[in-house]
Amino acid sequence: MKTLVILAHPNMTTSRVNRRWKKELEQHPDEVNIHELYKAYPDWNIDIAHEQELLEAHDHIILQFPFYWYSYPPLLKKWLDEVFTHGWAYGSKGNRLHGKRMGLAITIGDQRENYGKGQPVGFSVEELIAPFKASMNHVGVTALPHYAVFGASFQASDEEINHSAEAYIQYIKAFK
């Protein structure tokens, strides 16, 4: 079964890493379905039924996004709020995501050294993504380890970005 990648970047034309990752994903059409939220919903009117059908059709889901202010882009937040509905994703009858596996593929503009106790950010990435894990637990999804690349804003070289794209595909394949 294919992996569904929910790609949520508000400006793919300016993104070096997410754009490169997308290009790498496109080279594996038999293994990956890419669904770009900002492209699909430029008006932010999310087709909830369609999104739920997409999720139901895949057992392996990756949320790919830039880490904005230690969180996710606003359309991804809206998507989660609207698509993960009571009675469908959670609640006494909300079990449509149970047993699925979900991971995060995150591009982080800052340097790895700045994350952790006593560092400028003060928290590790693992701590900052705790709300995602809690949401996944709440809807019965198995949370996969996250995949992250640091220095995406300006420090990463083209070689590092290319290597990260190849490693990203391996990350996806490892958890299928």
MARLORO-860270 format. One record per residue: residue in three letters; residue number from 1; x, y, z of N, C-alpha, C, O, CB in turn. Coordinates in steps of 0.1 Angstrom, whole numbers, plus 5000, padded with zeros to 4 digits. Each point is the difference from the previous one (the first is absolute). Glycine has a CB too. Layout:
// MARLORO-860270
[atom "Ala"; NUM; [X; Y; Z]; [X; Y; Z]; [X; Y; Z]; [X; Y; Z]; [X; Y; Z]],
...
END
This chain:
// MARLORO-860270
[atom "Met"; 1; [5008; 4988; 5000]; [4992; 5012; 5000]; [5009; 5013; 5000]; [5011; 5000; 5006]; [4970; 4987; 5006]],
[atom "Lys"; 2; [5014; 5023; 4981]; [5008; 5012; 4999]; [4999; 5008; 5013]; [4991; 4999; 5008]; [5004; 5002; 4968]],
[atom "Thr"; 3; [5015; 5007; 5026]; [5001; 5010; 5011]; [4993; 5013; 4995]; [5003; 5005; 4989]; [5018; 4984; 5020]],
[atom "Leu"; 4; [4971; 5017; 4999]; [4994; 5013; 4998]; [5008; 5010; 5007]; [5002; 5000; 5012]; [4975; 4990; 4986]],
[atom "Val"; 5; [5029; 5020; 4994]; [5007; 5011; 5005]; [4991; 5012; 4999]; [4997; 5005; 4989]; [5026; 4985; 5005]],
[atom "Ile"; 6; [4973; 5015; 5018]; [4993; 5013; 5001]; [5010; 5011; 5000]; [5007; 5002; 5011]; [4973; 4987; 5001]],
[atom "Leu"; 7; [5022; 5018; 4977]; [5010; 5010; 4999]; [4994; 5014; 5003]; [4991; 5004; 4993]; [5022; 4982; 4990]],
[atom "Ala"; 8; [4992; 5021; 5027]; [4994; 5012; 5005]; [5011; 5011; 5000]; [5005; 5003; 5011]; [4977; 4985; 5002]],
[atom "His"; 9; [5021; 5018; 4976]; [5009; 5011; 5000]; [4993; 5011; 4992]; [4996; 4999; 4989]; [5025; 4986; 5012]],
[atom "Pro"; 10; [4978; 5027; 5006]; [4993; 5011; 4994]; [5006; 5006; 4988]; [4994; 5008; 4992]; [4997; 4996; 5030]],
[atom "Asn"; 11; [5022; 4994; 4975]; [5007; 5006; 4989]; [5011; 4991; 4995]; [5011; 5002; 5002]; [4984; 5021; 5007]],
[atom "Met"; 12; [5001; 4967; 4983]; [5009; 4990; 4995]; [5011; 5006; 4991]; [5011; 4995; 4999]; [4971; 4988; 5003]],
[atom "Thr"; 13; [5014; 5028; 4991]; [5010; 5006; 4991]; [5012; 5006; 5007]; [5011; 5000; 4994]; [4970; 5005; 4991]],
[atom "Thr"; 14; [5018; 4998; 5027]; [5011; 5006; 5008]; [5007; 4989; 5009]; [5011; 5003; 5006]; [4978; 5020; 4993]],
[atom "Ser"; 15; [5005; 4966; 5002]; [5006; 4990; 5009]; [5010; 4991; 4993]; [4998; 4994; 4989]; [4981; 5006; 5023]],
[atom "Arg"; 16; [5033; 5000; 4993]; [5011; 4992; 4994]; [4998; 4985; 5004]; [5001; 4992; 4991]; [5015; 5028; 5009]],
[atom "Val"; 17; [4982; 4978; 5013]; [4999; 4986; 5004]; [4987; 4993; 4997]; [5000; 4989; 4994]; [5016; 5018; 5024]],
[atom "Asn"; 18; [4973; 4999; 4985]; [4987; 4994; 4997]; [4998; 4998; 4985]; [4995; 4989; 4996]; [4995; 5021; 5025]],
[atom "Arg"; 19; [5015; 4999; 4971]; [4999; 4999; 4986]; [5008; 4988; 4995]; [4996; 4992; 4991]; [5000; 5033; 5007]],
[atom "Arg"; 20; [5016; 4974; 5008]; [5009; 4988; 4996]; [4994; 4987; 5005]; [5001; 4990; 4993]; [5019; 5026; 5008]],
[atom "Trp"; 21; [4975; 4984; 5011]; [4994; 4988; 5005]; [4988; 4996; 4991]; [4998; 4988; 4997]; [5009; 5018; 5026]],
[atom "Lys"; 22; [4985; 5003; 4973]; [4989; 4997; 4991]; [5005; 4994; 4987]; [4994; 4990; 4995]; [4992; 5029; 5015]],
[atom "Lys"; 23; [5024; 4987; 4984]; [5006; 4995; 4988]; [5004; 4985; 5002]; [4999; 4992; 4991]; [5009; 5032; 5002]],
[atom "Glu"; 24; [4998; 4973; 5018]; [5005; 4987; 5003]; [4988; 4990; 5001]; [5000; 4989; 4995]; [5020; 5020; 5017]],
[atom "Leu"; 25; [4969; 4996; 4995]; [4988; 4992; 5002]; [4994; 4997; 4986]; [4995; 4989; 4998]; [5001; 5021; 5025]],
[atom "Glu"; 26; [5004; 4999; 4968]; [4994; 4999; 4987]; [5007; 4989; 4992]; [4994; 4994; 4990]; [4999; 5030; 5010]],
[atom "Gln"; 27; [5019; 4972; 5004]; [5008; 4990; 4993]; [4995; 4986; 5004]; [5005; 4990; 4995]; [5015; 5026; 5003]],
[atom "His"; 28; [4971; 4983; 5012]; [4995; 4987; 5005]; [4985; 5000; 5000]; [4994; 4998; 5010]; [5026; 5001; 5005]],
[atom "Pro"; 29; [4974; 5002; 4973]; [4985; 5001; 4999]; [4993; 4987; 5004]; [4989; 5000; 5003]; [5014; 5016; 4979]],
[atom "Asp"; 30; [5004; 4972; 5017]; [4994; 4988; 5004]; [5000; 4998; 5015]; [4993; 4991; 5005]; [5015; 4999; 4974]],
[atom "Glu"; 31; [4999; 5018; 5028]; [5001; 4999; 5015]; [4994; 5012; 5007]; [4997; 4998; 5012]; [5024; 4988; 4985]],
[atom "Val"; 32; [4978; 5025; 4997]; [4996; 5012; 5007]; [4989; 5008; 4993]; [5001; 5002; 4987]; [5022; 4999; 5022]],
[atom "Asn"; 33; [4967; 5003; 4998]; [4990; 5010; 4995]; [5003; 5013; 5007]; [5000; 5001; 5012]; [4982; 4981; 4983]],
[atom "Ile"; 34; [5020; 5029; 4997]; [5002; 5013; 5006]; [4987; 5008; 4999]; [4994; 5001; 4990]; [5031; 4998; 5004]],
[atom "His"; 35; [4972; 5007; 5018]; [4988; 5008; 5000]; [5004; 5014; 5006]; [5002; 5001; 5012]; [4982; 4978; 4991]],
[atom "Glu"; 36; [5016; 5031; 4988]; [5005; 5013; 5005]; [4988; 5008; 5005]; [4991; 5004; 4991]; [5028; 4996; 4992]],
[atom "Leu"; 37; [4980; 5003; 5029]; [4989; 5008; 5006]; [4998; 5014; 4994]; [4989; 5004; 4997]; [5014; 4982; 5024]],
[atom "Tyr"; 38; [5008; 5021; 4978]; [4999; 5014; 4996]; [4997; 5001; 4985]; [4994; 5009; 4995]; [5022; 4997; 5022]],
[atom "Lys"; 39; [4987; 4983; 4975]; [4997; 5000; 4986]; [4985; 4996; 4999]; [4993; 5005; 4991]; [5031; 4989; 5003]],
[atom "Ala"; 40; [4972; 4996; 5014]; [4986; 4995; 4999]; [4990; 5010; 5005]; [4989; 5000; 4996]; [5020; 4977; 5007]],
[atom "Tyr"; 41; [4995; 5031; 5007]; [4991; 5009; 5007]; [5005; 5014; 5001]; [5002; 5005; 5011]; [4989; 4976; 5002]],
[atom "Pro"; 42; [5011; 5026; 4975]; [5005; 5014; 5001]; [4990; 5009; 5007]; [5003; 5011; 5005]; [5010; 4985; 4974]],
[atom "Asp"; 43; [4974; 5000; 5021]; [4989; 5008; 5006]; [4998; 4995; 5015]; [4992; 5006; 5007]; [4997; 4998; 4970]],
[atom "Trp"; 44; [5018; 4986; 5027]; [4999; 4995; 5014]; [4987; 4993; 5003]; [4997; 4997; 5011]; [5019; 5021; 4996]],
[atom "Asn"; 45; [4976; 4979; 4982]; [4988; 4993; 5002]; [5002; 4985; 4998]; [5000; 4995; 4989]; [4987; 5025; 5003]],
[atom "Ile"; 46; [5015; 4973; 5019]; [5005; 4986; 5000]; [4988; 4991; 4997]; [4989; 5001; 5007]; [5030; 5004; 5009]],
[atom "Asp"; 47; [4982; 4986; 4975]; [4991; 4989; 4997]; [5002; 4989; 5010]; [5008; 4991; 4998]; [4991; 5015; 4977]],
[atom "Ile"; 48; [4994; 4995; 5036]; [5002; 4990; 5011]; [4998; 4986; 4996]; [5008; 4991; 5003]; [4985; 5027; 5013]],
[atom "Ala"; 49; [4996; 4979; 4977]; [4997; 4986; 4995]; [5011; 4995; 4992]; [5004; 4988; 5001]; [4971; 5017; 5000]],
[atom "His"; 50; [5030; 5003; 4989]; [5011; 4996; 4992]; [5013; 4997; 5008]; [5006; 4990; 4998]; [4984; 5023; 4983]],
[atom "Glu"; 51; [5013; 4995; 5028]; [5012; 4998; 5008]; [4998; 4988; 5009]; [5010; 4992; 5001]; [4994; 5033; 4999]],
[atom "Gln"; 52; [4985; 4972; 5005]; [4998; 4988; 5008]; [5001; 4988; 4992]; [5005; 4990; 5004]; [4980; 5023; 5011]],
[atom "Glu"; 53; [5010; 4987; 4973]; [5001; 4989; 4990]; [5015; 4997; 4997]; [5004; 4989; 5000]; [4973; 5017; 4990]],
[atom "Leu"; 54; [5030; 5005; 5008]; [5015; 4998; 4997]; [5007; 4993; 5012]; [5007; 4991; 4998]; [4992; 5030; 4988]],
[atom "Leu"; 55; [4997; 4984; 5026]; [5007; 4994; 5012]; [4995; 4985; 5002]; [5009; 4992; 5003]; [4992; 5031; 5007]],
[atom "Glu"; 56; [4987; 4974; 4987]; [4995; 4987; 5002]; [5006; 4990; 4990]; [5002; 4988; 5002]; [4977; 5021; 5006]],
[atom "Ala"; 57; [5025; 4996; 4980]; [5006; 4992; 4989]; [5015; 4997; 5002]; [5006; 4993; 4993]; [4977; 5017; 4992]],
[atom "His"; 58; [5023; 4996; 5026]; [5014; 4998; 5002]; [5002; 4996; 5015]; [4994; 5005; 5009]; [5012; 5012; 4973]],
[atom "Asp"; 59; [5004; 4973; 5019]; [5003; 4996; 5014]; [5013; 5007; 5005]; [5003; 4999; 5012]; [4986; 4979; 4983]],
[atom "His"; 60; [5018; 5028; 4996]; [5012; 5007; 5004]; [4999; 5015; 4995]; [4999; 5002; 4988]; [5015; 4976; 5011]],
[atom "Ile"; 61; [4987; 5031; 5011]; [4998; 5014; 4997]; [5011; 5008; 5006]; [5004; 4998; 5011]; [4971; 4999; 4989]],
[atom "Ile"; 62; [5030; 5012; 4992]; [5011; 5009; 5004]; [4995; 5014; 4999]; [4995; 5004; 4989]; [5023; 4980; 5004]],
[atom "Leu"; 63; [4983; 5024; 5017]; [4998; 5015; 4999]; [5013; 5007; 4998]; [5009; 4999; 5009]; [4970; 4999; 5007]],
[atom "Gln"; 64; [5022; 5008; 4973]; [5013; 5007; 4996]; [4997; 5015; 5001]; [4991; 5005; 4993]; [5017; 4976; 4992]],
[atom "Phe"; 65; [5001; 5026; 5022]; [4998; 5015; 5002]; [5012; 5006; 5006]; [5008; 4994; 5006]; [4968; 5002; 4997]],
[atom "Pro"; 66; [5025; 5017; 4995]; [5010; 5008; 5006]; [4996; 5003; 5015]; [4988; 5002; 5002]; [5019; 5009; 4976]],
[atom "Phe"; 67; [5002; 4989; 5031]; [4997; 5002; 5014]; [5000; 5015; 5002]; [5010; 5006; 5002]; [5001; 4972; 5005]],
[atom "Tyr"; 68; [4977; 5028; 4994]; [4998; 5014; 5001]; [4998; 5003; 5015]; [4990; 4996; 5006]; [5000; 5006; 4971]],
[atom "Trp"; 69; [5018; 5006; 5029]; [4998; 5004; 5014]; [4997; 4988; 5009]; [4991; 5001; 5008]; [5001; 5022; 4984]],
[atom "Tyr"; 70; [5016; 4967; 5005]; [4999; 4987; 5008]; [4987; 4993; 4999]; [4995; 4994; 5009]; [5021; 5017; 5007]],
[atom "Ser"; 71; [4978; 4991; 4973]; [4987; 4994; 4997]; [4998; 4997; 4985]; [5010; 4998; 4993]; [4980; 5014; 5027]],
[atom "Tyr"; 72; [4998; 4989; 4975]; [4998; 4997; 4986]; [4993; 5011; 4993]; [4995; 5009; 5007]; [5003; 4967; 4998]],
[atom "Pro"; 73; [5003; 5024; 4982]; [4993; 5011; 4992]; [4985; 5000; 5003]; [4994; 4990; 5003]; [5024; 5009; 4979]],
[atom "Pro"; 74; [4976; 5013; 5017]; [4986; 5002; 5004]; [4990; 4991; 4992]; [4990; 4996; 5006]; [5016; 5027; 5000]],
[atom "Leu"; 75; [4996; 4974; 4981]; [4991; 4992; 4993]; [5000; 4986; 5005]; [4990; 4993; 5000]; [5013; 5022; 4980]],
[atom "Leu"; 76; [5009; 4980; 5024]; [5001; 4986; 5005]; [4992; 5000; 5013]; [4993; 4990; 5003]; [5029; 5006; 4986]],
[atom "Lys"; 77; [4979; 5014; 5020]; [4992; 5000; 5012]; [4985; 5000; 4997]; [4993; 4992; 5006]; [5026; 5021; 5005]],
[atom "Lys"; 78; [4977; 4995; 4980]; [4986; 5000; 4996]; [4996; 4987; 4994]; [4989; 4995; 5003]; [5012; 5029; 4992]],
[atom "Trp"; 79; [5007; 4969; 4997]; [4997; 4987; 4995]; [4998; 4990; 5011]; [4990; 4993; 5000]; [5024; 5013; 4980]],
[atom "Leu"; 80; [4995; 4994; 5030]; [4999; 4991; 5011]; [4987; 5002; 5008]; [4993; 4991; 5003]; [5032; 5008; 4998]],
[atom "Asp"; 81; [4972; 5014; 5001]; [4988; 5004; 5008]; [4987; 4995; 4993]; [4991; 4996; 5006]; [5022; 5024; 5003]],
[atom "Glu"; 82; [4987; 4981; 4977]; [4988; 4998; 4993]; [4999; 4985; 4996]; [4988; 4995; 4999]; [5012; 5028; 4993]],
[atom "Val"; 83; [5011; 4970; 5005]; [4999; 4987; 4994]; [4999; 4989; 5012]; [4993; 4991; 4998]; [5020; 5017; 4982]],
[atom "Phe"; 84; [4994; 4995; 5030]; [5000; 4990; 5012]; [4988; 5003; 5008]; [5001; 5005; 5011]; [5024; 4993; 4989]],
[atom "Thr"; 85; [4963; 4998; 4995]; [4987; 5004; 5007]; [4996; 4989; 5010]; [5004; 4989; 4999]; [4989; 5023; 4980]],
[atom "His"; 86; [4999; 4993; 5030]; [4994; 4991; 5010]; [4990; 4991; 4993]; [4993; 5004; 4991]; [5009; 5013; 5027]],
[atom "Gly"; 87; [4999; 4970; 4985]; [4991; 4990; 4994]; [5007; 4994; 4987]; [4995; 4990; 4995]; [4985; 5023; 5013]],
[atom "Trp"; 88; [5030; 4993; 4988]; [5008; 4995; 4989]; [5014; 4996; 5005]; [5004; 4988; 4998]; [4983; 5025; 4985]],
[atom "Ala"; 89; [5020; 4996; 5022]; [5014; 4998; 5005]; [5001; 4996; 5015]; [5009; 4993; 5004]; [4999; 5023; 4978]],
[atom "Tyr"; 90; [4982; 4989; 5025]; [5001; 4997; 5015]; [4985; 5000; 5005]; [4991; 5003; 4993]; [5032; 5007; 5009]],
[atom "Gly"; 91; [4976; 4987; 5011]; [4987; 4998; 5006]; [4996; 4986; 5000]; [5007; 4991; 4995]; [4986; 5032; 4997]],
[atom "Ser"; 92; [4995; 4974; 5014]; [4996; 4986; 5001]; [4999; 4992; 4987]; [5002; 4988; 5000]; [4986; 5019; 5021]],
[atom "Lys"; 93; [5009; 5000; 4968]; [4999; 4994; 4987]; [5011; 5005; 4990]; [5000; 4996; 4989]; [4975; 5001; 5015]],
[atom "Gly"; 94; [5034; 5011; 5001]; [5010; 5006; 4991]; [5013; 4991; 5000]; [5009; 5003; 5008]; [4981; 5020; 4996]],
[atom "Asn"; 95; [5010; 4968; 4987]; [5011; 4990; 5000]; [5006; 4999; 4986]; [5008; 4990; 4997]; [4982; 4998; 5022]],
[atom "Arg"; 96; [5008; 5021; 4972]; [5004; 4998; 4986]; [5015; 5001; 4998]; [5005; 4995; 4990]; [4974; 5015; 5003]],
[atom "Leu"; 97; [5028; 4995; 5017]; [5015; 5001; 4998]; [5007; 4989; 5009]; [5012; 4999; 4999]; [4986; 5026; 4996]],
[atom "His"; 98; [4995; 4968; 5012]; [5006; 4990; 5009]; [5009; 4990; 4992]; [4996; 4995; 4990]; [4984; 5007; 5026]],
[atom "Gly"; 99; [5031; 4996; 4989]; [5010; 4990; 4994]; [5008; 5006; 4989]; [5009; 4994; 4995]; [4975; 4989; 5011]],
[atom "Lys"; 100; [5013; 5029; 4990]; [5009; 5006; 4989]; [5013; 5005; 5007]; [5000; 5002; 5012]; [4979; 5005; 4974]],
[atom "Arg"; 101; [5031; 4995; 5006]; [5013; 5006; 5004]; [5002; 5014; 4995]; [4997; 5002; 4988]; [5013; 4975; 5014]],
[atom "Met"; 102; [4994; 5032; 5006]; [5002; 5014; 4996]; [5013; 5005; 5005]; [5004; 4998; 5011]; [4971; 5005; 4988]],
[atom "Gly"; 103; [5032; 5004; 4992]; [5013; 5006; 5003]; [5000; 5014; 4996]; [4992; 5005; 4992]; [5019; 4973; 5006]],
[atom "Leu"; 104; [4999; 5029; 5007]; [5002; 5014; 4996]; [5014; 5002; 4993]; [5010; 4994; 5004]; [4976; 5013; 5016]],
[atom "Ala"; 105; [5013; 5000; 4969]; [5013; 5004; 4993]; [5001; 5015; 5001]; [4992; 5007; 4993]; [5007; 4973; 4991]],
[atom "Ile"; 106; [5010; 5025; 5023]; [5001; 5014; 5004]; [5012; 5006; 4995]; [5011; 4995; 5001]; [4976; 5000; 5019]],
[atom "Thr"; 107; [5012; 5017; 4974]; [5011; 5008; 4997]; [5001; 5011; 5010]; [4991; 5007; 5003]; [5008; 4988; 4972]],
[atom "Ile"; 108; [5013; 5007; 5031]; [5002; 5009; 5011]; [5011; 5010; 4995]; [5011; 4996; 4996]; [4983; 4987; 5022]],
[atom "Gly"; 109; [5003; 5030; 4983]; [5009; 5010; 4995]; [5012; 5002; 5009]; [5011; 5003; 4994]; [4969; 5008; 4996]],
[atom "Asp"; 110; [5019; 4986; 5022]; [5011; 5003; 5010]; [5009; 4988; 5000]; [4998; 4990; 4994]; [4987; 5024; 5020]],
[atom "Gln"; 111; [5026; 4988; 4994]; [5011; 4990; 5001]; [4996; 4990; 5011]; [4993; 5004; 5010]; [5024; 5012; 4982]],
[atom "Arg"; 112; [4987; 4971; 5006]; [4997; 4990; 5010]; [5005; 5004; 5014]; [4993; 4996; 5010]; [5009; 4987; 4972]],
[atom "Glu"; 113; [5010; 5023; 5019]; [5006; 5004; 5013]; [4991; 5009; 5009]; [5001; 5000; 5012]; [5021; 4997; 4977]],
[atom "Asn"; 114; [4968; 5010; 5004]; [4992; 5009; 5008]; [4988; 4993; 5006]; [4992; 5007; 5007]; [5015; 5011; 4978]],
[atom "Tyr"; 115; [4991; 4969; 5013]; [4989; 4993; 5006]; [5005; 4992; 5012]; [5009; 4992; 4998]; [4979; 5008; 4980]],
[atom "Gly"; 116; [5005; 5001; 5033]; [5003; 4992; 5012]; [5001; 5009; 5012]; [5001; 5012; 5000]; [5011; 4972; 4986]],
[atom "Lys"; 117; [4988; 5009; 5026]; [5001; 5008; 5012]; [5013; 5008; 5001]; [5011; 4994; 4997]; [4975; 4988; 5014]],
[atom "Gly"; 118; [5013; 5030; 4993]; [5011; 5009; 5001]; [5005; 5006; 4987]; [5009; 5007; 5000]; [4998; 4979; 5019]],
[atom "Gln"; 119; [4985; 5011; 4971]; [5004; 5006; 4986]; [4990; 5011; 4998]; [4990; 5002; 5007]; [5019; 4976; 4984]],
[atom "Pro"; 120; [4993; 5031; 4998]; [4991; 5011; 4998]; [4985; 4997; 4999]; [4992; 5007; 5005]; [5028; 5002; 4983]],
[atom "Val"; 121; [4977; 4980; 5005]; [4986; 4996; 4999]; [4995; 4995; 5014]; [4988; 5002; 5004]; [5014; 4992; 4971]],
[atom "Gly"; 122; [5006; 4998; 5032]; [4997; 4995; 5013]; [4992; 4987; 5000]; [4998; 4994; 5011]; [5001; 5029; 4996]],
[atom "Phe"; 123; [4998; 4972; 4982]; [4993; 4987; 4999]; [5005; 4992; 4988]; [5005; 5006; 4991]; [4974; 5004; 5020]],
[atom "Ser"; 124; [5020; 4977; 4990]; [5004; 4991; 4989]; [4989; 5000; 4990]; [4988; 5003; 5003]; [5027; 4983; 5012]],
[atom "Val"; 125; [4988; 5010; 4973]; [4989; 4998; 4990]; [4990; 4990; 5005]; [4988; 5002; 4998]; [5028; 5004; 4983]],
[atom "Glu"; 126; [4989; 4983; 5025]; [4991; 4990; 5005]; [4990; 5006; 5010]; [4988; 4996; 5000]; [5031; 4987; 4997]],
[atom "Glu"; 127; [4986; 5026; 5012]; [4990; 5006; 5009]; [4990; 5010; 4993]; [4989; 5000; 5003]; [5029; 4999; 5015]],
[atom "Leu"; 128; [4987; 5008; 4972]; [4992; 5009; 4992]; [4989; 4993; 4992]; [4989; 5006; 4997]; [5030; 5010; 5003]],
[atom "Ile"; 129; [4983; 4972; 4996]; [4990; 4993; 4992]; [4991; 4992; 5009]; [4992; 4992; 4994]; [5024; 5007; 4987]],
[atom "Ala"; 130; [4985; 5002; 5032]; [4991; 4992; 5009]; [4985; 5002; 4996]; [4992; 4990; 5001]; [5025; 5013; 5017]],
[atom "Pro"; 131; [4978; 5009; 4979]; [4986; 5001; 4996]; [4996; 4992; 4988]; [4989; 4995; 5000]; [5012; 5028; 5009]],
[atom "Phe"; 132; [5008; 4975; 4982]; [4997; 4991; 4988]; [4998; 4986; 5006]; [4991; 4993; 4996]; [5022; 5022; 4988]],
[atom "Lys"; 133; [4997; 4980; 5024]; [4999; 4987; 5005]; [4987; 4998; 5009]; [4994; 4989; 4999]; [5031; 5010; 5001]],
[atom "Ala"; 134; [4972; 5011; 5008]; [4987; 4999; 5007]; [4988; 4998; 4991]; [4991; 4992; 5003]; [5020; 5022; 5016]],
[atom "Ser"; 135; [4989; 4994; 4971]; [4989; 4999; 4990]; [4999; 4987; 4994]; [4990; 4994; 4998]; [5012; 5030; 4997]],
[atom "Met"; 136; [5010; 4971; 5001]; [5001; 4986; 4993]; [4994; 4990; 5010]; [4993; 4991; 4996]; [5027; 5016; 4990]],
[atom "Asn"; 137; [4985; 4994; 5027]; [4995; 4990; 5010]; [4985; 5001; 5001]; [4993; 4990; 5001]; [5029; 5012; 5011]],
[atom "His"; 138; [4973; 5010; 4988]; [4986; 5002; 5003]; [4991; 4994; 4989]; [4989; 4995; 5002]; [5017; 5026; 5009]],
[atom "Val"; 139; [4999; 4979; 4976]; [4992; 4994; 4989]; [5004; 4986; 4997]; [4996; 4995; 4990]; [5002; 5028; 5001]],
[atom "Gly"; 140; [5011; 4971; 5017]; [5003; 4986; 4998]; [5010; 4997; 4989]; [5001; 4989; 4995]; [4977; 5006; 5013]],
[atom "Val"; 141; [5030; 5015; 4989]; [5011; 4998; 4990]; [5013; 4997; 5007]; [5003; 5005; 5011]; [4985; 5011; 4973]],
[atom "Thr"; 142; [5020; 4975; 5010]; [5013; 4997; 5005]; [5009; 5011; 4995]; [5002; 5002; 4988]; [4994; 4973; 5013]],
[atom "Ala"; 143; [5010; 5032; 5009]; [5009; 5011; 4996]; [5014; 4995; 4997]; [5006; 4992; 5008]; [4981; 5023; 5007]],
[atom "Leu"; 144; [5018; 4988; 4973]; [5013; 4996; 4996]; [5010; 5010; 5004]; [4997; 5011; 5003]; [4994; 4977; 4977]],
[atom "Pro"; 145; [5022; 5008; 5021]; [5010; 5010; 5003]; [5000; 5011; 4989]; [4997; 4997; 4989]; [5018; 4985; 5023]],
[atom "His"; 146; [4988; 5030; 4992]; [5000; 5011; 4990]; [5013; 5000; 4992]; [5010; 4995; 5004]; [4975; 5018; 5011]],
[atom "Tyr"; 147; [5014; 4993; 4974]; [5012; 5003; 4991]; [5001; 5015; 4999]; [4991; 5007; 4997]; [5006; 4971; 4990]],
[atom "Ala"; 148; [5015; 5027; 5016]; [5002; 5014; 5000]; [5013; 5004; 4994]; [5010; 4993; 5001]; [4976; 5009; 5019]],
[atom "Val"; 149; [5014; 5010; 4973]; [5013; 5005; 4995]; [5001; 5014; 5006]; [4991; 5008; 5000]; [5008; 4979; 4978]],
[atom "Phe"; 150; [5013; 5016; 5027]; [5003; 5013; 5006]; [5007; 5009; 4990]; [5006; 4995; 4990]; [4995; 4995; 5033]],
[atom "Gly"; 151; [4998; 5023; 4980]; [5007; 5010; 4991]; [4994; 5002; 4987]; [5006; 5005; 4990]; [5014; 4988; 5021]],
[atom "Ala"; 152; [4967; 5004; 4988]; [4993; 5001; 4987]; [4999; 5014; 4995]; [4999; 5002; 4988]; [4988; 4978; 5018]],
[atom "Ser"; 153; [5013; 5030; 5003]; [4997; 5014; 4996]; [5012; 5005; 4992]; [4998; 5007; 4990]; [4988; 4996; 5029]],
[atom "Phe"; 154; [5026; 4994; 4985]; [5011; 5007; 4993]; [5014; 4992; 5001]; [5009; 5002; 4992]; [4979; 5019; 5012]],
[atom "Gln"; 155; [5013; 4970; 5006]; [5013; 4994; 5002]; [5002; 4988; 4992]; [5012; 4997; 4996]; [4987; 5011; 5027]],
[atom "Ala"; 156; [4991; 4984; 4973]; [5002; 4988; 4993]; [5005; 5002; 4986]; [4995; 5008; 4993]; [4987; 4982; 5021]],
[atom "Ser"; 157; [5028; 5002; 4983]; [5006; 5001; 4986]; [4991; 4991; 4991]; [4992; 4992; 5005]; [5032; 5012; 5004]],
[atom "Asp"; 158; [4978; 4998; 4978]; [4993; 4992; 4990]; [5003; 4986; 5002]; [4991; 4991; 4999]; [5009; 5028; 4985]],
[atom "Glu"; 159; [5012; 4977; 5019]; [5004; 4986; 5003]; [4993; 4995; 5012]; [4995; 4988; 4999]; [5027; 5016; 4991]],
[atom "Glu"; 160; [4977; 5003; 5020]; [4993; 4996; 5012]; [4985; 4998; 4997]; [4993; 4991; 5005]; [5023; 5021; 5010]],
[atom "Ile"; 161; [4978; 4997; 4978]; [4986; 4999; 4996]; [4997; 4988; 4992]; [4991; 4993; 5002]; [5007; 5032; 4999]],
[atom "Asn"; 162; [5011; 4972; 4989]; [4998; 4988; 4992]; [5002; 4988; 5008]; [4992; 4990; 4998]; [5017; 5022; 4983]],
[atom "His"; 163; [5000; 4987; 5028]; [5002; 4989; 5009]; [4987; 4998; 5009]; [4996; 4989; 5002]; [5029; 5014; 4998]],
[atom "Ser"; 164; [4970; 5008; 5005]; [4988; 4999; 5008]; [4988; 4995; 4992]; [4992; 4993; 5006]; [5016; 5026; 5008]],
[atom "Ala"; 165; [4991; 4984; 4973]; [4989; 4995; 4992]; [5001; 4985; 4998]; [4990; 4993; 5001]; [5009; 5029; 4987]],
[atom "Glu"; 166; [5013; 4973; 5010]; [5002; 4986; 4999]; [4998; 4993; 5013]; [4994; 4989; 5000]; [5023; 5015; 4982]],
[atom "Ala"; 167; [4987; 5002; 5029]; [4997; 4994; 5013]; [4985; 5000; 5003]; [4995; 4991; 5007]; [5028; 5016; 5001]],
[atom "Tyr"; 168; [4970; 5003; 4988]; [4986; 5001; 5002]; [4992; 4988; 4994]; [4992; 4994; 5006]; [5010; 5031; 4994]],
[atom "Ile"; 169; [5002; 4972; 4987]; [4994; 4988; 4994]; [5003; 4987; 5008]; [4991; 4992; 5001]; [5011; 5020; 4976]],
[atom "Gln"; 170; [5010; 4987; 5028]; [5003; 4988; 5008]; [4992; 5000; 5013]; [4996; 4989; 5004]; [5027; 5011; 4986]],
[atom "Tyr"; 171; [4975; 5012; 5016]; [4992; 5001; 5012]; [4986; 4995; 4997]; [4994; 4992; 5007]; [5019; 5027; 5001]],
[atom "Ile"; 172; [4981; 4985; 4980]; [4987; 4996; 4996]; [4999; 4985; 4998]; [4991; 4993; 5005]; [5005; 5029; 4985]],
[atom "Lys"; 173; [5014; 4972; 5003]; [5000; 4986; 4997]; [5002; 4991; 5013]; [4995; 4989; 5001]; [5014; 5017; 4976]],
[atom "Ala"; 174; [4998; 5000; 5032]; [5003; 4992; 5013]; [4988; 4997; 5008]; [4999; 4991; 5007]; [5023; 5020; 4993]],
[atom "Phe"; 175; [4968; 4998; 4999]; [4988; 4999; 5008]; [4988; 4995; 4993]; [4989; 5000; 5005]; [5020; 5018; 5009]],
[atom "Lys"; 176; [4992; 4978; 4973]; [4988; 4995; 4992]; [4995; 4987; 5006]; [4990; 4995; 4994]; [5019; 5017; 4986]],
END
